[in-house]
């Protein structure tokens, strides 16, 4: 494995911090096409197939240091865009919480339908 160039390391550090190719290009004064080329070279040098693998392998091999990767601060960014899916607060789809007893009869909560009296009864 050949070591990464300084420019490739800069690009990969920005990838590690969640930047898009267009954003990386704007920050470094390069086109997103050039960023794609740098990333393709990084993947080949590290023997990986995607951004996540490249960052992980670069961290393990010492090509990126802990200071190159910044932890997010403040509120988390919303998960939007292609390929991202938010899980419901209760966990993955299909997972169910503990079974709950459902009250029946007099203890059952009444459905709110806008009517206050049952059929045949006068409203109070």
C-alpha positions as CSV (number, residue, x, y, z in Angstrom):
1,X,0.0,0.0,0.0
2,X,1.3,3.4,-1.0
3,X,0.9,6.3,1.4
4,X,-1.7,9.0,0.7
5,X,-0.6,12.4,-0.7
6,X,-1.2,15.5,1.4
7,X,-4.1,16.5,-0.9
8,X,-5.7,13.1,-0.7
9,X,-5.4,13.2,3.1
10,X,-7.1,16.7,3.1
11,X,-10.0,15.3,1.0
12,X,-10.3,12.2,3.1
13,X,-10.3,14.3,6.3
14,X,-13.3,16.3,5.0
15,X,-15.0,13.1,4.0
16,X,-14.5,11.8,7.5
17,X,-16.3,14.9,8.8
18,X,-19.4,14.3,6.7
19,X,-18.7,16.8,3.8
20,X,-20.1,16.2,0.3
21,X,-17.9,16.2,-2.7
22,X,-19.4,19.5,-3.8
23,X,-18.7,21.0,-0.4
24,X,-15.1,19.6,-0.3
25,X,-14.5,21.0,-3.8
26,X,-15.7,24.4,-2.7
27,X,-13.6,24.4,0.4
28,X,-10.4,23.4,-1.5
29,X,-11.1,25.4,-4.7
30,X,-11.5,22.2,-6.8
31,X,-14.3,20.8,-8.9
32,X,-16.4,18.0,-7.6
33,X,-15.1,16.0,-10.5
34,X,-11.5,16.4,-9.2
35,X,-12.7,15.4,-5.8
36,X,-14.2,12.2,-7.3
37,X,-10.8,11.5,-8.9
38,X,-8.9,12.0,-5.6
39,X,-11.4,9.7,-3.8
40,X,-11.0,7.0,-6.6
41,X,-7.2,7.2,-6.1
42,X,-7.7,7.0,-2.3
43,X,-9.9,3.9,-2.6
44,X,-7.3,2.2,-4.9
45,X,-4.4,3.0,-2.6
46,X,-6.3,1.8,0.5
47,X,-7.9,-1.2,-1.2
48,X,-11.5,-0.1,-0.3
49,X,-14.7,0.4,-2.1
50,X,-16.4,3.3,-0.5
51,X,-16.1,6.4,1.7
52,X,-16.8,4.7,5.0
53,X,-14.3,2.0,4.4
54,X,-11.7,4.6,3.3
55,X,-12.1,6.6,6.5
56,X,-12.0,3.5,8.7
57,X,-8.9,2.0,7.0
58,X,-7.1,5.4,7.0
59,X,-7.7,5.8,10.7
60,X,-6.4,2.3,11.5
61,X,-3.3,2.8,9.3
62,X,-2.6,6.2,10.7
63,X,-3.2,8.1,7.5
64,X,-5.8,10.1,9.4
65,X,-5.3,11.1,13.0
66,X,-7.9,11.6,15.7
67,X,-7.6,15.4,15.2
68,X,-8.6,15.1,11.6
69,X,-12.0,13.8,12.5
70,X,-14.1,16.2,14.5
71,X,-17.0,15.1,16.7
72,X,-20.3,16.8,15.9
73,X,-21.3,19.5,18.4
74,X,-24.8,20.9,19.2
75,X,-27.9,19.4,17.7
76,X,-27.6,16.4,15.5
77,X,-28.3,17.0,11.8
78,X,-31.6,15.6,10.6
79,X,-31.3,12.5,8.5
80,X,-32.5,13.6,5.1
81,X,-31.6,12.8,1.5
82,X,-31.0,9.7,-0.5
83,X,-30.2,6.4,1.3
84,X,-30.9,7.7,4.8
85,X,-33.8,6.4,6.8
86,X,-34.8,7.4,10.3
87,X,-36.0,4.6,12.6
88,X,-39.0,5.3,14.8
89,X,-38.2,6.2,18.4
90,X,-39.3,2.7,19.5
91,X,-36.6,1.0,17.4
92,X,-36.4,-0.9,14.1
93,X,-39.6,-1.5,12.2
94,X,-41.3,-4.7,13.3
95,X,-40.0,-4.5,16.8
96,X,-42.7,-4.3,19.4
97,X,-42.6,-3.2,23.0
98,X,-43.8,-5.1,25.9
99,X,-47.5,-6.2,25.7
100,X,-49.9,-3.9,27.6
101,X,-53.2,-4.8,29.2
102,X,-56.0,-3.2,27.3
103,X,-58.8,-2.0,29.7
104,X,-62.2,-3.4,28.8
105,X,-65.7,-2.4,29.8
106,X,-66.2,0.4,32.2
107,X,-62.5,1.0,32.6
108,X,-61.9,1.4,28.8
109,X,-61.2,4.9,27.6
110,X,-64.0,6.3,25.4
111,X,-63.3,7.2,21.8
112,X,-63.6,10.8,21.1
113,X,-66.2,11.1,18.3
114,X,-67.5,14.5,19.1
115,X,-70.7,13.1,20.7
116,X,-71.1,13.3,24.4
117,X,-74.0,10.9,24.9
118,X,-74.5,7.3,23.8
119,X,-77.2,6.5,21.4
120,X,-80.6,6.9,22.9
121,X,-79.3,9.0,25.9
122,X,-79.8,12.7,26.3
123,X,-76.9,14.9,26.7
124,X,-76.3,16.2,30.3
